[in-house]
């Protein structure tokens, strides 16, 4: 029994230590990230930009207006009006997009809408590069060209710098914006400085047609972008990150909608973690390829609030063990995990978060840990399995 307990403890300590080392590498690389450099860039590859839209009448015209000036005459801009009950399709067509409508009340989810667009494109002219941008996103100048050029040069999927801004002026909303920036920019951008692959985050995603022209998009998975990144990694094409190609969106304008969105993301994340981490590790060992292993470690790093709780608990238990005379390498290693994690968060805040959250916000965020524990418990007892659209202002 003692041997089993020691073995399990060693595995847990090793896993968390590996996650923190990986996070530290990403944080170190993020200190060298610069600003955008895409305003005057152009591309030669034939592109098709797809915007999936479900009842997005309040956003679609602005999204199209941001993309159209970035396209060449041979490029295409396609809006999929997916199960819409408003005039999204009419507004998209009036704004100058090639608009197609999809109605299917059984197969619901963004993945099915994207697959519908792919079938349409396949029958009307195949491009070199396919780019997905969400209907509530604004692509910064040069975003499309930067993504297309990187795909053409590297032949792999590319994720742009996709950020979300908080409209609500509350500590919780500001912390959500900060956390999103860490997940979607600091970590993948920092990792890219060392050649590490990244995950996909749902918008500003670009692919060579030859990789994405199949049927892997047709899914109602809660986090279809995460699943797509893993599927491509398992096939030998882990995504790259392009920190200069920026695309911005905003969080919902109500706490309830933000909670719904966060629940969908985190339940999808935990489901993917359980299902795909072993597959990625197996693929890395089978092909002697470190990249799927890097994706597996990246995927295994939990949401920051959960990592805070894990490292705090481990350091607390290690302190108790040392005080009781049961110290050793495992206890000594566990003891430093929490202060190491806190140090990394403070470094990130110093270089990437002071304009978003204050020091007081960081302290106040501790109150949200109870909500995160509740969300994790809900995943274990009542996991969300179906895709749910995030409520917009115009829905109310």
Long-range contacts (C-beta under 8 A, 24 or more apart in sequence): 6-330, 9-330, 10-330, 12-314, 13-314, 13-330, 13-333, 13-334, 13-337, 15-300, 16-310, 16-311, 16-314, 16-337, 17-333, 17-337, 18-297, 19-297, 19-300, 19-301, 19-302, 19-307, 20-311, 20-337, 20-340, 20-341, 20-344, 22-294, 22-297, 22-298, 22-301, 23-187, 23-301, 23-341, 23-344, 24-340, 24-344, 25-190, 25-191, 25-194, 25-196, 26-186, 26-187, 26-188, 26-190, 26-191, 26-196, 27-186, 27-187, 27-190, 27-344, 27-347, 27-348, 28-190, 29-189, 29-190, 29-191, 29-192, 29-193, 29-194, 30-185, 30-186, 30-187, 30-189, 30-190, 30-193, 30-348, 30-351, 30-352, 31-190, 31-347, 31-351, 32-190, 32-193, 33-185, 33-189, 33-190, 33-193, 33-243, 34-243, 36-140, 36-142, 36-161, 36-244, 36-246, 37-142, 37-244, 38-140, 38-141, 38-142, 38-143, 38-145, 38-146, 38-244, 38-245, 38-246, 39-141, 39-142, 40-142, 41-142, 41-145, 41-146, 41-149, 42-72, 42-145, 43-72, 43-144, 43-145, 43-148, 43-149, 43-152, 44-72, 44-152, 45-127, 45-128, 45-129, 45-148, 45-149, 45-151, 45-152, 46-72, 46-74, 46-75, 46-127, 46-128, 46-129, 47-71, 47-72, 47-75, 47-76, 47-127, 47-128, 47-129, 47-130, 47-131, 47-144, 47-148, 48-75, 48-76, 48-77, 48-78, 48-121, 48-127, 48-129, 48-130, 48-131, 49-75, 49-76, 49-77, 49-78, 49-131, 49-132, 49-133, 49-144, 50-78, 50-79, 50-80, 50-114, 50-117, 50-118, 50-121, 50-130, 50-131, 50-132, 50-133, 51-77, 51-78, 51-79, 51-80, 51-92, 51-97, 51-132, 51-133, 51-134, 51-135, 52-80, 52-82, 52-110, 52-113, 52-114, 52-117, 52-132, 52-134, 52-135, 53-79, 53-80, 53-81, 53-82, 53-84, 53-88, 53-92, 53-135, 54-81, 54-82, 54-83, 54-84, 54-88, 54-110, 54-113, 54-135, 54-389, 55-84, 55-85, 55-86, 55-88, 55-389, 55-392, 55-394, 55-395, 56-84, 56-88, 56-135, 56-136, 56-392, 57-86, 57-87, 57-88, 57-91, 57-394, 58-392, 58-393, 58-394, 59-135, 59-136, 59-392, 60-88, 60-91, 60-92, 60-95, 60-135, 61-91, 61-92, 61-94, 61-95, 62-138, 63-133, 63-134, 63-135, 63-136, 63-137, 63-138, 63-139, 64-92, 64-95, 64-96, 64-97, 65-95, 66-138, 66-139, 66-140, 67-133, 67-139, 67-144, 68-96, 69-141, 70-139, 70-141, 70-142, 70-143, 70-144, 70-145, 71-144, 75-127, 76-121, 76-125, 76-127, 78-117, 78-120, 78-121, 79-135, 80-113, 80-114, 80-116, 80-117, 82-110, 82-112, 82-113, 82-116, 83-108, 86-394, 88-135, 107-218, 107-220, 108-220, 108-386, 108-387, 109-219, 109-220, 109-221, 109-224, 109-386, 109-387, 110-202, 110-224, 110-387, 111-217, 111-218, 111-219, 111-220, 111-221, 111-224, 111-227, 111-228, 112-217, 112-218, 112-219, 112-220, 114-217, 114-224, 115-215, 115-217, 115-218, 118-212, 118-213, 118-217, 122-213, 126-209, 126-213, 127-209, 128-152, 128-208, 128-209, 129-206, 129-207, 129-208, 129-209, 130-206, 130-207, 130-208, 130-209, 130-212, 131-204, 131-205, 131-206, 131-207, 132-203, 132-204, 132-205, 132-206, 133-203, 133-204, 133-247, 134-202, 134-203, 134-249, 136-249, 136-250, 136-392, 137-162, 137-203, 137-204, 137-247, 137-248, 137-249, 138-247, 138-248, 138-249, 139-204, 139-246, 139-247, 140-245, 140-246, 140-247, 140-248, 142-244, 142-245, 143-204, 143-245, 143-246, 143-247, 144-245, 146-242, 146-244, 146-245, 147-204, 147-206, 147-242, 147-245, 148-206, 150-206, 150-240, 150-242, 150-245, 151-206, 151-207, 151-208, 152-208, 154-240, 155-208, 156-208, 156-211, 156-237, 156-238, 156-239, 156-240, 157-200, 157-205, 157-206, 157-207, 157-208, 157-211, 157-212, 157-229, 157-232, 157-237, 157-238, 157-239, 157-240, 158-205, 158-206, 158-207, 158-239, 158-240, 158-241, 158-242, 158-245, 159-188, 159-198, 159-199, 159-200, 159-201, 159-204, 159-205, 159-206, 159-229, 159-239, 159-240, 159-241, 159-242, 160-203, 160-204, 160-205, 160-206, 160-242, 160-245, 160-246, 160-247, 161-185, 161-189, 161-204, 161-242, 161-243, 161-244, 161-245, 161-246, 161-247, 162-201, 162-202, 162-203, 162-204, 162-246, 162-247, 162-248, 162-249, 163-246, 163-247, 163-248, 163-249, 164-248, 164-249, 164-250, 164-251, 165-248, 165-249, 165-250, 165-251, 166-250, 166-251, 166-356, 167-250, 167-251, 167-253, 168-251, 168-253, 168-254, 168-255, 168-258, 170-255, 171-357, 171-360, 171-361, 171-364, 171-365, 172-255, 172-258, 172-365, 172-368, 173-251, 173-255, 173-258, 174-356, 174-357, 174-361, 175-357, 175-361, 175-362, 175-364, 175-365, 175-368, 176-251, 176-258, 176-262, 177-251, 177-356, 177-357, 178-349, 178-353, 178-356, 178-357, 178-361, 179-303, 179-304, 180-251, 181-352, 181-353, 181-356, 182-304, 182-348, 182-352, 182-353, 185-243, 185-352, 186-348, 186-352, 187-298, 187-301, 188-241, 188-243, 189-241, 189-243, 191-241, 191-294, 191-298, 192-240, 192-241, 192-242, 192-243, 196-294, 196-298, 197-233, 197-238, 197-239, 197-240, 197-241, 197-291, 197-294, 197-295, 197-298, 198-229, 198-238, 198-239, 198-240, 198-241, 198-298, 199-225, 199-226, 199-229, 199-230, 199-239, 199-295, 199-298, 199-299, 200-225, 200-226, 200-228, 200-229, 200-239, 201-225, 203-247, 203-249, 204-245, 204-246, 204-247, 205-239, 211-235, 211-237, 220-386, 220-387, 221-268, 221-387, 222-264, 222-265, 222-267, 222-268, 222-271, 222-384, 222-385, 222-386, 222-387, 223-264, 223-265, 223-268, 223-269, 223-272, 224-387, 226-268, 226-269, 226-272, 226-299, 227-272, 227-276, 229-295, 230-272, 230-276, 230-279, 230-280, 230-295, 230-299, 233-280, 233-283, 233-291, 233-292, 233-295, 234-279, 234-280, 234-283, 234-292, 236-287, 236-289, 238-291, 238-292, 238-294, 238-295, 252-390, 252-391, 252-392, 252-393, 253-393, 254-391, 254-396, 256-391, 257-390, 257-391, 257-392, 260-388, 260-390, 260-391, 261-390, 262-375, 263-375, 263-378, 263-384, 264-384, 264-387, 264-388, 264-390, 266-303, 266-375, 266-376, 266-379, 267-375, 267-378, 267-379, 267-383, 267-384, 268-384, 269-303, 270-376, 270-379, 270-383, 271-379, 271-383, 272-299, 273-299, 273-300, 303-372, 304-345, 305-365, 305-368, 305-369, 305-372, 306-372, 306-376, 307-341, 308-341, 308-345, 308-369, 309-369, 309-372, 309-373, 311-337, 311-338, 311-340, 311-341, 312-338, 314-338, 315-339
